[in-house]
Structure formats: structure tokens, C-alpha cells
Amino acid sequence: QAHLVESGGGLVQPGGSLRLSCAASGFNLDYYGIGWFRQAPGAEREAVSCISSSGDTTKYTDSVKGRFTTFRDNAKKTVYLQMNSLKPEDTAVYYCVPDCAPLAAWGQGTQVIVSS
């Protein structure tokens, strides 16, 4: 069954960094743009970033611009979200999705907690 698997979350202090990874199982990641979404406790799920299949084009939601970077290594069939200067409001479960579009059914994601 084709799906994406997120990893790399954890607990980090404000101002710290984390790198999330998104790996594909059962399909070729190379052909898809990949998006990151997140859902904070009690909040709606929101789009965070999107990277094109080639990696040439990236987009970010305003709240993470200048702090988060998404990039991909198609040889490793992995997409990354580098998160720097993390803030408590970045606390959320993070999900990666194909085609940068919301899923009908979401996986477990990876939990990021930013707290001192």
C-alpha cells in the first residue's frame, strides 16, 4: 500500500531546530510535489510548505517563511522540512502529503513540541 511516513519530530526548546523527514513506501516520490501540513492542539490543520517534484519551486505559509526550508533528495526518495528558530506556536503534529494537497485519511504524522 502506497503511503508516506514522517519522522524526526521531538521536543525542542524555543529557538532550536529540527529536521523532519518524509519517506515514500510503495510509490515513486520523484513524480510528486510534496507538502507539509501541521495541526496544533485545538486548531485546524494548515498547510506549511510545498515543494515541486523537481525541487525547483517551494512555497511556505507566512508564519514559517525565513525559518523553515523544505528540500528533497530524490536519490534517497526523501523530502525534508528543516525547521529553525522554532517557536512554541510551531508545536503541532506534522504530516507530509503527495501533491501538496490535503488527504482524505491522515496518517499518524510526527509530533513536534517546542517548549522550555
Buried (B, 14 or more C-beta within 10 A) or exposed (E): EEEBBBBBBEEBEEEBEBEBBBBBEEBEBEEBBBBBBBBBEEEEBEBBBBBBBEBEEBBBBEEBEEBBBBBBEBEEBBBBBBBBEBEEEBBBBBBBBBEBEEBEEEBEBBEBBBEE
